[in-house]
Every structure is written in structure tokens, then in C-alpha cells.
Amino acid sequence: MSGFDPGWLDLREPADHRSVAAEPLARFRRLFGAVEPISVADLGAGSGSTLRLLAPHLGPRQRWTLVDHDPALLAHARTRLSAWADAVRVDGDRLRLLKDDKAIEVATAVCDLARDPLPDPAAACDVVVASALFDLVGERWLGGFVQRLSDARRPLYARLTYDGRKSFDPPHALDGPTLAAFNAHQQTDKGFGPSLGPAAGDRLAALAEAANYDVVEGASPWLLGPGDAALVRSLAEGMAGAAREAGAPLADLGDWLDFRRSTAASGRAEVGHVDQLLVPRLRSSGPAPRPS
């Protein structure tokens, strides 16, 4: 399983943060905004972007555990979070951040999620979050993850699961074939078995409902304009690279990519995602999840 480029994660963060489905976030805030202190596990945490998005919606005392298989990305997250905070103190292997009226303790955990879908430190937290993760995983992995989540009776807030839709304006004749090749590549093995790709959101919802979860979901597309030219160019380059690996003709892809680069500063693009909040239903016996 390869890691993500910190530069790519930083480039996409503004689009990620403005692409939030309203209903799942509102429910998340209602359920967890008054829990104090609250503990949150972020799976595949990358640069810590999800913490920066969600911390303002939670209470004044927060404990976050950032889980990723890549120590370099977790180090990058510590750097980004330290720069984001109003004040920071290093306490052993933890960061203690002050941001606005929030006191946020941040721990990091290096863990291969392909082998351990929900590590014990994450399963012990009040809520689990993840962004842009589940379209990378396979059916078997996802089933094991939902089972582990259900056994621990933990809620999940899953953001930015890719749904297979990408469009550009101005259009190009090769947009459709390039997208088809890209989506085919999305279903190859990313380290978690053959990836579900665009089917991941529907499969996560179906498995969660079968495991006695309520699912609240909404669309969270990237809507990109001229101010996002660098992101659009990078998006097109990534699509072309994936399409080449999927067997699309090289010459045609070169023409398409040249056009996408030349129109990035004036055109628009949309990338489809879904946000989902999974909340375990109450049972007649046994401990209920703390925020409920």
C-alpha cells in the first residue's frame, strides 16, 4: 500500500473543506458537539485535514488519535496542525493544541489498516472518522471493518467517498473514455484487495444497515472553478496516469491532458463524493454508545 503525496493532500484541502454534505455534518454536530471530553479516531488521517475541519464543530476538550500507515504523513500532520493552532505544546509523543476556544490533544498511531481495519485505540474512541478512504478498499476488507465497528458499537463519519462522477467544462470528446478508464483503475488493488471504487458508498451503507446502523448521507461534490486551477491540473494529470495504467491509448490521453491543462485556469470541474454518518441503533441490552 503506497502513501499519499503530502503536496497533493495540502492542495486538495480547501476543496475538501468546502465540500461538506449538510445533513450528515448537522447530525454529527447534534450527536457529538456537547460530548466533553470527546475522543475521535481518524483513520487514514494523512495531513490531519479532517481534524482541522471538524474540531470547530466539537466541544472545548477533544482527544484525537490520528491513524495512518505512513510515519512521514503523520509527521507532516503534526507540522500542519502545529502551524494551524493558536498555541502548541509538545508533551512526549502528543501535541496539545489550543485553537480558538478548543483544547485539543493529538496522538498519532502508525498502523497498517489493511491488516487491522479498526485498531484497538480507534475502537475505544467515542467516534471514528475517515476521509477519502473507503473507495480504496475491497469488499472483504469493508465487511471486516463494518463487523469490527459494529462489535465495538462505534459511530462512523465517512467523508468524501468517490462516487464515480467527474465532469469538466469546457468538455472534450475524450472525457467519457478517460473517465471510464480512470474508474476501471479505481477498482484495482490499492492494498486492501480489489477496490470497490465508485461502488464503495453504496456498499458501506448496505453493510451498515445490515449491521443495525442508521445511515445519514448526502452529496459532497468538489465544485472547482478558475481559482482551483492547480487542483484541476493535478486532478487531470492523476486521471491520465491512472487511465494509462488501465490501458487507455497513450496518444489520445496526451491530447486530452494537454487540453485539460490549457483550460484549467478558465474552466470548471466537478468530482462526485458522498458523506455518510453511521450511527448504531439502540439495542435492548448491552452498553449503548456513549454520545447516544
RATA-V32553 format. One record per helix or strand. SS is the DSSP state (~ for helix, > for strand). FROM is the first residue (numbers start at 0). TO is the last residue. If there is no record, write none. Layout:
{{SS FROM TO} {SS FROM TO}}
//
This chain:
{{~ 5 17} {~ 21 31} {> 37 42} {~ 48 56} {> 60 67} {~ 70 83} {> 86 90} {> 93 98} {> 101 109} {~ 119 122} {> 126 130} {~ 133 135} {> 137 137} {~ 138 151} {> 154 168} {~ 174 185} {> 188 188} {> 193 194} {~ 196 209} {> 212 218} {> 221 223} {~ 225 244} {~ 249 262} {> 267 279}}
//
